[in-house]
Every structure is written in C-alpha cells, then in structure tokens.
Amino acid sequence: MADAGSTGRSREDALATVRLLLDALEAQSGARYAIFAGERGIDGVLDVGDAWVIVWNDAEHVATGDPRRALIDAGPYLVAKHGDDVAMLLPTLPVDDGAARWRATRRR
C-alpha cells in the first residue's frame, strides 16, 4: 500500500488487495473467481475519484458470459485510495450510488 506522503493506493495495489480477498474466498468455497478485464466490454477496474471499484464474478461467467454461472449476490469491491477501507458494494446499486453510500458512512 502507498505511504502517507504519496498520492494514494494505485490501481495495481487495489487489484492485488482484491485478488487476495478472492483467493481467500476460493480457498473457503472451492469455486474460482476472476476480475473482469474487458470481457464483453466490462472494465473490471473503475476509478471513482477517492477509491477504486473492482468488478469480479465467477471465473467461468467472466470468461464465457454464461448467465447460469453469474453470482447475483456479490457486488464489486471498493478499495479506498487513502486509508485501509475495503468494502463490498451492494450488487443491486449502480457503482456511483454504492460509492456515495460508502462515502456517507466514512463521514460518521
């Protein structure tokens, strides 16, 4: 992670953080997960200003688009550029709305 004097967590750092989370989920579930990287026009890393949003799903769904393999209850991960916050956004909300909710909880 970036130190306090730098510009914040990089895209690569955010990807590595989420990959570690997905690796832990894989170890528990036996399933395979992947981060989108342009498949079917889906950019897997979104810059929302103060955070990165990482879009992931079942690895077979990411590779093939098979809707039967899609995880419907797993939202994208939000990784703060500054600080240690990592949150899973609700899958039912647009990314901007999910990021706004995360920001609101940080202000409390």
PyMOL CGO cylinders between C-alpha atoms (Angstrom):
from pymol import cmd
from pymol.cgo import CYLINDER

trace = [
    CYLINDER, 0.00, 0.00, 0.00, 1.10, 3.57, -0.58, 0.3, 1, 1, 1, 1, 1, 1,
    CYLINDER, 1.10, 3.57, -0.58, 2.66, 5.52, 2.27, 0.3, 1, 1, 1, 1, 1, 1,
    CYLINDER, 2.66, 5.52, 2.27, 1.04, 8.60, 3.80, 0.3, 1, 1, 1, 1, 1, 1,
    CYLINDER, 1.04, 8.60, 3.80, 3.12, 11.02, 1.74, 0.3, 1, 1, 1, 1, 1, 1,
    CYLINDER, 3.12, 11.02, 1.74, 2.24, 9.54, -1.63, 0.3, 1, 1, 1, 1, 1, 1,
    CYLINDER, 2.24, 9.54, -1.63, -0.68, 10.03, -3.97, 0.3, 1, 1, 1, 1, 1, 1,
    CYLINDER, -0.68, 10.03, -3.97, -2.57, 7.05, -2.57, 0.3, 1, 1, 1, 1, 1, 1,
    CYLINDER, -2.57, 7.05, -2.57, -3.21, 3.44, -3.38, 0.3, 1, 1, 1, 1, 1, 1,
    CYLINDER, -3.21, 3.44, -3.38, -2.52, 2.62, -7.00, 0.3, 1, 1, 1, 1, 1, 1,
    CYLINDER, -2.52, 2.62, -7.00, -4.72, 0.68, -9.39, 0.3, 1, 1, 1, 1, 1, 1,
    CYLINDER, -4.72, 0.68, -9.39, -2.28, -2.23, -9.12, 0.3, 1, 1, 1, 1, 1, 1,
    CYLINDER, -2.28, -2.23, -9.12, -2.39, -2.14, -5.31, 0.3, 1, 1, 1, 1, 1, 1,
    CYLINDER, -2.39, -2.14, -5.31, -6.19, -2.21, -5.39, 0.3, 1, 1, 1, 1, 1, 1,
    CYLINDER, -6.19, -2.21, -5.39, -6.17, -5.16, -7.79, 0.3, 1, 1, 1, 1, 1, 1,
    CYLINDER, -6.17, -5.16, -7.79, -3.71, -7.04, -5.57, 0.3, 1, 1, 1, 1, 1, 1,
    CYLINDER, -3.71, -7.04, -5.57, -5.85, -6.37, -2.49, 0.3, 1, 1, 1, 1, 1, 1,
    CYLINDER, -5.85, -6.37, -2.49, -8.97, -7.74, -4.16, 0.3, 1, 1, 1, 1, 1, 1,
    CYLINDER, -8.97, -7.74, -4.16, -7.09, -10.71, -5.59, 0.3, 1, 1, 1, 1, 1, 1,
    CYLINDER, -7.09, -10.71, -5.59, -6.06, -11.64, -2.02, 0.3, 1, 1, 1, 1, 1, 1,
    CYLINDER, -6.06, -11.64, -2.02, -9.71, -11.45, -0.93, 0.3, 1, 1, 1, 1, 1, 1,
    CYLINDER, -9.71, -11.45, -0.93, -10.82, -13.59, -3.87, 0.3, 1, 1, 1, 1, 1, 1,
    CYLINDER, -10.82, -13.59, -3.87, -8.05, -16.11, -3.15, 0.3, 1, 1, 1, 1, 1, 1,
    CYLINDER, -8.05, -16.11, -3.15, -9.37, -16.45, 0.42, 0.3, 1, 1, 1, 1, 1, 1,
    CYLINDER, -9.37, -16.45, 0.42, -12.93, -16.91, -0.87, 0.3, 1, 1, 1, 1, 1, 1,
    CYLINDER, -12.93, -16.91, -0.87, -11.71, -19.55, -3.31, 0.3, 1, 1, 1, 1, 1, 1,
    CYLINDER, -11.71, -19.55, -3.31, -9.95, -21.43, -0.52, 0.3, 1, 1, 1, 1, 1, 1,
    CYLINDER, -9.95, -21.43, -0.52, -13.18, -21.48, 1.52, 0.3, 1, 1, 1, 1, 1, 1,
    CYLINDER, -13.18, -21.48, 1.52, -15.63, -22.26, -1.27, 0.3, 1, 1, 1, 1, 1, 1,
    CYLINDER, -15.63, -22.26, -1.27, -13.65, -24.28, -3.79, 0.3, 1, 1, 1, 1, 1, 1,
    CYLINDER, -13.65, -24.28, -3.79, -15.02, -22.00, -6.52, 0.3, 1, 1, 1, 1, 1, 1,
    CYLINDER, -15.02, -22.00, -6.52, -12.90, -19.87, -8.85, 0.3, 1, 1, 1, 1, 1, 1,
    CYLINDER, -12.90, -19.87, -8.85, -13.34, -16.11, -9.15, 0.3, 1, 1, 1, 1, 1, 1,
    CYLINDER, -13.34, -16.11, -9.15, -11.97, -13.62, -11.67, 0.3, 1, 1, 1, 1, 1, 1,
    CYLINDER, -11.97, -13.62, -11.67, -11.76, -9.88, -12.10, 0.3, 1, 1, 1, 1, 1, 1,
    CYLINDER, -11.76, -9.88, -12.10, -13.20, -8.56, -15.34, 0.3, 1, 1, 1, 1, 1, 1,
    CYLINDER, -13.20, -8.56, -15.34, -10.55, -7.27, -17.75, 0.3, 1, 1, 1, 1, 1, 1,
    CYLINDER, -10.55, -7.27, -17.75, -12.56, -6.08, -20.73, 0.3, 1, 1, 1, 1, 1, 1,
    CYLINDER, -12.56, -6.08, -20.73, -14.64, -9.20, -21.34, 0.3, 1, 1, 1, 1, 1, 1,
    CYLINDER, -14.64, -9.20, -21.34, -17.87, -8.24, -23.12, 0.3, 1, 1, 1, 1, 1, 1,
    CYLINDER, -17.87, -8.24, -23.12, -16.93, -4.59, -22.70, 0.3, 1, 1, 1, 1, 1, 1,
    CYLINDER, -16.93, -4.59, -22.70, -16.83, -4.73, -18.89, 0.3, 1, 1, 1, 1, 1, 1,
    CYLINDER, -16.83, -4.73, -18.89, -13.95, -2.78, -17.40, 0.3, 1, 1, 1, 1, 1, 1,
    CYLINDER, -13.95, -2.78, -17.40, -13.00, -4.53, -14.17, 0.3, 1, 1, 1, 1, 1, 1,
    CYLINDER, -13.00, -4.53, -14.17, -11.33, -1.51, -12.57, 0.3, 1, 1, 1, 1, 1, 1,
    CYLINDER, -11.33, -1.51, -12.57, -13.23, 1.74, -12.19, 0.3, 1, 1, 1, 1, 1, 1,
    CYLINDER, -13.23, 1.74, -12.19, -11.76, 4.97, -10.81, 0.3, 1, 1, 1, 1, 1, 1,
    CYLINDER, -11.76, 4.97, -10.81, -14.43, 6.74, -8.74, 0.3, 1, 1, 1, 1, 1, 1,
    CYLINDER, -14.43, 6.74, -8.74, -12.14, 9.53, -7.54, 0.3, 1, 1, 1, 1, 1, 1,
    CYLINDER, -12.14, 9.53, -7.54, -11.30, 8.61, -3.96, 0.3, 1, 1, 1, 1, 1, 1,
    CYLINDER, -11.30, 8.61, -3.96, -11.48, 4.86, -4.49, 0.3, 1, 1, 1, 1, 1, 1,
    CYLINDER, -11.48, 4.86, -4.49, -11.11, 2.06, -6.98, 0.3, 1, 1, 1, 1, 1, 1,
    CYLINDER, -11.11, 2.06, -6.98, -14.03, -0.25, -7.71, 0.3, 1, 1, 1, 1, 1, 1,
    CYLINDER, -14.03, -0.25, -7.71, -13.06, -3.76, -8.76, 0.3, 1, 1, 1, 1, 1, 1,
    CYLINDER, -13.06, -3.76, -8.76, -15.70, -5.80, -10.65, 0.3, 1, 1, 1, 1, 1, 1,
    CYLINDER, -15.70, -5.80, -10.65, -15.45, -9.57, -10.25, 0.3, 1, 1, 1, 1, 1, 1,
    CYLINDER, -15.45, -9.57, -10.25, -17.56, -12.71, -10.56, 0.3, 1, 1, 1, 1, 1, 1,
    CYLINDER, -17.56, -12.71, -10.56, -17.37, -16.47, -11.04, 0.3, 1, 1, 1, 1, 1, 1,
    CYLINDER, -17.37, -16.47, -11.04, -14.38, -17.19, -13.30, 0.3, 1, 1, 1, 1, 1, 1,
    CYLINDER, -14.38, -17.19, -13.30, -16.43, -19.16, -15.83, 0.3, 1, 1, 1, 1, 1, 1,
    CYLINDER, -16.43, -19.16, -15.83, -19.00, -16.37, -16.06, 0.3, 1, 1, 1, 1, 1, 1,
    CYLINDER, -19.00, -16.37, -16.06, -16.24, -13.80, -16.60, 0.3, 1, 1, 1, 1, 1, 1,
    CYLINDER, -16.24, -13.80, -16.60, -14.67, -15.94, -19.34, 0.3, 1, 1, 1, 1, 1, 1,
    CYLINDER, -14.67, -15.94, -19.34, -17.83, -17.08, -21.15, 0.3, 1, 1, 1, 1, 1, 1,
    CYLINDER, -17.83, -17.08, -21.15, -20.67, -14.77, -20.15, 0.3, 1, 1, 1, 1, 1, 1,
    CYLINDER, -20.67, -14.77, -20.15, -22.78, -17.79, -19.16, 0.3, 1, 1, 1, 1, 1, 1,
    CYLINDER, -22.78, -17.79, -19.16, -25.55, -16.23, -17.04, 0.3, 1, 1, 1, 1, 1, 1,
    CYLINDER, -25.55, -16.23, -17.04, -26.07, -19.52, -15.20, 0.3, 1, 1, 1, 1, 1, 1,
    CYLINDER, -26.07, -19.52, -15.20, -22.60, -19.06, -13.68, 0.3, 1, 1, 1, 1, 1, 1,
    CYLINDER, -22.60, -19.06, -13.68, -23.10, -15.45, -12.60, 0.3, 1, 1, 1, 1, 1, 1,
    CYLINDER, -23.10, -15.45, -12.60, -23.05, -14.68, -8.89, 0.3, 1, 1, 1, 1, 1, 1,
    CYLINDER, -23.05, -14.68, -8.89, -26.06, -12.47, -8.28, 0.3, 1, 1, 1, 1, 1, 1,
    CYLINDER, -26.06, -12.47, -8.28, -25.40, -11.64, -4.64, 0.3, 1, 1, 1, 1, 1, 1,
    CYLINDER, -25.40, -11.64, -4.64, -21.80, -10.45, -4.86, 0.3, 1, 1, 1, 1, 1, 1,
    CYLINDER, -21.80, -10.45, -4.86, -21.17, -6.80, -5.55, 0.3, 1, 1, 1, 1, 1, 1,
    CYLINDER, -21.17, -6.80, -5.55, -17.94, -5.19, -6.67, 0.3, 1, 1, 1, 1, 1, 1,
    CYLINDER, -17.94, -5.19, -6.67, -15.24, -4.36, -4.14, 0.3, 1, 1, 1, 1, 1, 1,
    CYLINDER, -15.24, -4.36, -4.14, -14.46, -0.74, -3.37, 0.3, 1, 1, 1, 1, 1, 1,
    CYLINDER, -14.46, -0.74, -3.37, -10.85, -0.09, -2.30, 0.3, 1, 1, 1, 1, 1, 1,
    CYLINDER, -10.85, -0.09, -2.30, -10.09, 3.34, -0.84, 0.3, 1, 1, 1, 1, 1, 1,
    CYLINDER, -10.09, 3.34, -0.84, -7.17, 5.19, -2.38, 0.3, 1, 1, 1, 1, 1, 1,
    CYLINDER, -7.17, 5.19, -2.38, -6.25, 6.62, 1.03, 0.3, 1, 1, 1, 1, 1, 1,
    CYLINDER, -6.25, 6.62, 1.03, -6.61, 4.56, 4.18, 0.3, 1, 1, 1, 1, 1, 1,
    CYLINDER, -6.61, 4.56, 4.18, -7.38, 0.90, 4.61, 0.3, 1, 1, 1, 1, 1, 1,
    CYLINDER, -7.38, 0.90, 4.61, -11.08, 0.80, 3.68, 0.3, 1, 1, 1, 1, 1, 1,
    CYLINDER, -11.08, 0.80, 3.68, -12.24, -2.12, 1.56, 0.3, 1, 1, 1, 1, 1, 1,
    CYLINDER, -12.24, -2.12, 1.56, -15.97, -2.68, 1.15, 0.3, 1, 1, 1, 1, 1, 1,
    CYLINDER, -15.97, -2.68, 1.15, -18.23, -4.83, -0.96, 0.3, 1, 1, 1, 1, 1, 1,
    CYLINDER, -18.23, -4.83, -0.96, -20.81, -2.63, -2.65, 0.3, 1, 1, 1, 1, 1, 1,
    CYLINDER, -20.81, -2.63, -2.65, -24.39, -3.79, -2.97, 0.3, 1, 1, 1, 1, 1, 1,
    CYLINDER, -24.39, -3.79, -2.97, -24.86, -5.60, -6.29, 0.3, 1, 1, 1, 1, 1, 1,
    CYLINDER, -24.86, -5.60, -6.29, -28.29, -4.00, -6.74, 0.3, 1, 1, 1, 1, 1, 1,
    CYLINDER, -28.29, -4.00, -6.74, -26.99, -0.42, -6.83, 0.3, 1, 1, 1, 1, 1, 1,
    CYLINDER, -26.99, -0.42, -6.83, -25.18, 1.44, -9.59, 0.3, 1, 1, 1, 1, 1, 1,
    CYLINDER, -25.18, 1.44, -9.59, -21.49, 1.85, -8.73, 0.3, 1, 1, 1, 1, 1, 1,
    CYLINDER, -21.49, 1.85, -8.73, -21.81, 5.61, -8.22, 0.3, 1, 1, 1, 1, 1, 1,
    CYLINDER, -21.81, 5.61, -8.22, -24.63, 5.11, -5.71, 0.3, 1, 1, 1, 1, 1, 1,
    CYLINDER, -24.63, 5.11, -5.71, -22.67, 2.43, -3.86, 0.3, 1, 1, 1, 1, 1, 1,
    CYLINDER, -22.67, 2.43, -3.86, -19.61, 4.68, -3.68, 0.3, 1, 1, 1, 1, 1, 1,
    CYLINDER, -19.61, 4.68, -3.68, -21.76, 7.55, -2.40, 0.3, 1, 1, 1, 1, 1, 1,
    CYLINDER, -21.76, 7.55, -2.40, -23.12, 5.31, 0.39, 0.3, 1, 1, 1, 1, 1, 1,
    CYLINDER, -23.12, 5.31, 0.39, -19.58, 4.30, 1.31, 0.3, 1, 1, 1, 1, 1, 1,
    CYLINDER, -19.58, 4.30, 1.31, -18.53, 7.97, 1.46, 0.3, 1, 1, 1, 1, 1, 1,
    CYLINDER, -18.53, 7.97, 1.46, -21.51, 8.77, 3.70, 0.3, 1, 1, 1, 1, 1, 1,
    CYLINDER, -21.51, 8.77, 3.70, -20.51, 6.04, 6.17, 0.3, 1, 1, 1, 1, 1, 1,
    CYLINDER, -20.51, 6.04, 6.17, -16.94, 7.37, 6.33, 0.3, 1, 1, 1, 1, 1, 1,
    CYLINDER, -16.94, 7.37, 6.33, -18.18, 10.81, 7.41, 0.3, 1, 1, 1, 1, 1, 1,
    CYLINDER, -18.18, 10.81, 7.41, -19.95, 9.48, 10.51, 0.3, 1, 1, 1, 1, 1, 1,
]
cmd.load_cgo(trace, "trace")
